[in-house]
Amino acid sequence: MVDCLIFNNEKDENFKIKSKELRRENLNIMKRSESPKKDRSEFIFALISIISGIIVLIILLYVFLIHPSEKAVGERFVTDELTFYTPIYQFHFKPITLFVIFSLIFLTFGLEACRTKLATEIPFFLKKIIFLLFFISIFILSYELILNFSFWVGTYILTSGEKPIDILSYLMNPVSSVPRNFNFITKLYSLFLFFCLYGAYFFHDIILKKDNNSKIL
């Protein structure tokens, strides 16, 4: 009777060991099959990120060359309007709008291009710290974005629309003597906020996949 129990226990242990080995083999096969796709997709993400970064630099050079000086911080980014002609419609953009769009593409696609390195080379606890920092930044930037947008709309109402809404500026910090342009600062905060939102999602996704892989093993 005792021999039978020992034999059954040994069979159960062997079965558990073999099932774990099979799981690891299946996981390795999945990783090997996905690695070429990941390499290809990460290359595309990196290429898009680099192109967007170059466009951001071109916008910065254009703005600073056309307007070497400004009365308010960011005013040079909202003074001009860039027009793009298409057979369907004429698209009008302020330089700050294009700057924010391509900066967001540069940052988010850059993160995706580094997904494998960030997932494998950064320690697990550090990933959690980065995720929490992104999460805290979301709270701070949300407050700043709402505050600036509220002041922007309030200033436009108080001035009865006498000045164009894009050139309105304010001076909230008594230490600084230079006002800040509402349009520029509000859109800049929106850029930081949406990047932090994506960054929090990105690292949360990496952390979840790490937990799921550890459960499989």
Helices and strands as residue ranges (DSSP letters): H 2-66, G 75-77, E 82-85, E 90-93, H 95-113, H 115-121, H 124-158, G 165-167, E 169-170, E 180-181, H 182-216
